[in-house]
């Protein structure tokens, strides 16, 4: 019987004293809010109240490091039992990746990294930690290009940095396949992704934003 942000404050940001973590940024802090970007330039923010739990939280690096400190047991908190529960494997994807509750768990012979990433229009985020080494990393970016490689590399130097310009490869597919994707996809009220096909090429345009061509990596 409360909205998502009120629940967030009551259960998490309040007990952890996270003073710069919100769904709705207070007006007095707007000047501190980084503007989102795409490779083409500045872009508008996404406000997704219907899916608040999937990408509406705004935070700072300091607050996120406090959150990781609590997860690693470096910060004494009443949330510790609940946080410990979220680190337990609930689904095994393959021998190297499992899912906890809200966390991904990556394992190799020498290290286990508990992590999660995210992204909305103009932004990307990564936070992760190695529990037994008490090492945590937060990477926040106001550019809509993945920063996962930076986060993993900071945690484990054997994880290589990638070249975002060259690590994606377009493939040739039957143009008829593109027809499956044409349509209007309403993410939230008044925010729609319009997918169109023009000259056997696929384009996506979000409400109030530029049209971008998208390229196939698989069908």
C-alpha positions in Angstrom: 0.0 0.0 0.0 2.8 2.4 -1.0 4.5 3.5 -4.2 7.9 2.1 -5.2 10.0 5.1 -4.1 8.4 5.2 -0.7 9.1 1.5 -0.3 12.7 2.0 -1.5 13.2 4.7 1.1 11.6 2.7 3.9 13.5 -0.5 3.3 16.9 0.4 1.8 17.9 4.0 1.2 16.7 5.1 4.7 18.4 2.4 6.7 21.6 2.8 4.7 21.5 6.6 4.8 21.7 7.0 1.1 21.0 10.7 0.7 21.5 10.9 -3.0 19.5 8.0 -4.3 16.0 8.7 -5.7 13.4 7.8 -8.2 12.4 11.4 -8.5 15.4 13.8 -8.2 14.5 16.8 -5.9 14.5 20.1 -7.8 17.4 21.4 -5.7 19.6 18.6 -7.0 18.8 19.0 -10.7 21.9 21.0 -11.3 24.0 18.0 -10.1 22.2 15.5 -12.4 24.4 14.5 -15.3 22.8 14.8 -18.7 22.6 11.6 -20.8 24.3 11.2 -24.1 24.4 9.0 -27.2 27.2 9.0 -29.7 25.1 11.6 -31.6 25.0 14.0 -28.6 22.8 14.9 -25.6 19.6 12.9 -25.2 16.5 13.1 -23.0 16.0 11.2 -19.8 13.8 8.2 -19.6 11.1 8.3 -16.9 9.7 4.8 -16.4 7.3 4.9 -13.4 5.5 1.7 -14.5 8.8 -0.2 -14.5 10.5 1.7 -11.6 12.1 -1.4 -10.3 13.8 -2.0 -13.6 15.6 1.3 -14.2 14.1 4.3 -12.5 16.6 4.7 -9.6 19.1 7.7 -9.8 22.1 7.5 -7.5 25.7 8.7 -7.0 28.9 6.7 -7.0 29.3 7.4 -3.2 25.8 6.0 -2.4 26.4 3.0 -4.6 29.7 2.3 -2.8 27.9 2.5 0.5 25.4 0.0 -0.9 28.2 -2.4 -1.9 29.9 -1.9 1.4 26.8 -3.2 3.1 26.6 -6.1 0.7 30.2 -7.1 1.5 29.7 -6.8 5.3 32.0 -3.8 5.7 29.1 -1.7 6.9 27.1 -2.8 9.9 23.4 -2.8 8.9 20.1 -4.5 9.8 19.8 -5.4 6.1 22.7 -7.9 6.3 20.6 -11.1 6.5 18.5 -9.9 3.5 21.5 -9.0 1.5 23.2 -12.3 2.2 20.1 -14.0 0.9 20.3 -12.1 -2.4 23.8 -13.4 -3.0 22.7 -17.1 -3.0 22.3 -18.9 -6.4 18.7 -19.3 -7.4 19.2 -20.2 -11.0 22.2 -21.6 -12.9 22.6 -20.3 -16.4 25.8 -22.2 -17.2 29.0 -23.3 -15.5 30.3 -19.7 -15.4 27.1 -17.7 -14.7 24.3 -18.0 -12.1 21.6 -15.7 -10.9 20.9 -14.6 -7.4 18.1 -12.2 -6.3 18.9 -9.1 -8.3 22.5 -10.1 -8.8 24.5 -12.0 -11.5 27.2 -14.3 -10.1 30.1 -14.9 -12.4 32.6 -17.7 -11.5 35.9 -18.9 -12.7 38.7 -21.0 -11.1 40.1 -18.1 -9.1 37.3 -15.6 -8.5 33.6 -15.1 -7.9 32.2 -11.7 -8.9 28.7 -10.7 -7.8 27.5 -7.9 -10.1 24.7 -6.2 -11.9 24.6 -3.7 -14.7 22.0 -1.4 -16.2 21.1 1.2 -18.8 18.5 3.7 -19.8 18.5 6.4 -22.5 21.9 8.1 -22.3 23.3 6.2 -19.3 25.0 3.0 -18.3 25.9 1.6 -14.9 27.9 -1.3 -13.4 28.4 -2.4 -9.8 30.1 -5.5 -8.6 32.2 -7.0 -5.8 34.4 -9.9 -4.8 33.1 -10.8 -1.4 36.1 -12.7 0.0 38.5 -10.0 -1.1 36.3 -7.1 0.1 36.7 -5.3 -3.2 33.9 -3.4 -4.7 33.6 -1.3 -7.9 31.0 1.2 -9.2 31.1 2.6 -12.7 28.6 5.2 -13.8 28.5 6.7 -17.3 26.3 9.3 -19.0 26.8 7.7 -22.4 24.7 4.8 -23.6 27.7 2.5 -24.4 28.4 -0.5 -22.2 30.9 0.0 -19.4 30.8 -3.6 -18.2 34.3 -4.3 -19.4 35.7 -1.4 -17.2 34.0 -2.7 -14.1 35.1 -6.3 -14.7 38.7 -5.2 -15.4 38.9 -3.2 -12.2 37.8 -6.2 -10.3 39.9 -8.8 -12.1 42.8 -7.7 -14.3 42.5 -10.9 -16.3 39.2 -9.5 -17.8 40.2 -7.6 -20.9 39.0 -4.1 -21.9 37.1 -4.1 -25.1 37.0 -1.8 -28.1 33.4 -0.6 -28.3 33.9 0.5 -31.9 34.9 -2.9 -33.2 33.5 -5.7 -31.0 30.1 -5.9 -32.7 29.6 -7.5 -36.1 26.7 -7.1 -38.4 25.5 -10.2 -40.3 23.5 -10.6 -43.5 20.0 -11.9 -42.9 16.9 -12.4 -45.1 15.1 -9.0 -45.2 11.8 -10.8 -44.6 13.0 -11.5 -41.0 12.9 -7.7 -40.3 9.2 -7.7 -40.9 8.7 -9.5 -37.7 9.9 -6.5 -35.7 8.0 -3.7 -37.3 5.5 -2.2 -35.0 4.8 0.1 -32.1 6.1 -0.9 -28.6 4.7 1.1 -25.7 7.3 0.8 -22.8 5.3 3.2 -20.6 2.4 5.5 -21.2 3.3 8.1 -23.8 6.7 6.5 -24.5 6.7 4.4 -27.6 9.4 2.7 -29.7 8.4 2.9 -33.3 10.1 0.2 -35.3 10.0 0.6 -39.1 11.5 -1.0 -42.2 12.9 1.1 -45.0 14.8 -0.2 -48.0 15.4 -3.5 -46.2 16.9 -1.7 -43.2 15.4 -1.6 -39.7 15.0 1.7 -37.8 13.9 2.5 -34.2 12.6 5.8 -33.0 11.5 6.6 -29.4 8.9 9.2 -28.6 10.5 12.7 -29.0 13.9 11.3 -30.1 15.8 10.8 -33.3 15.5 7.8 -35.6 18.3 5.3 -35.5 19.2 2.4 -37.7 19.7 -0.9 -35.9 21.8 -3.7 -37.2 21.4 -7.5 -36.9 23.9 -9.7 -35.0 21.5 -12.7 -35.4 18.0 -13.3 -36.5 
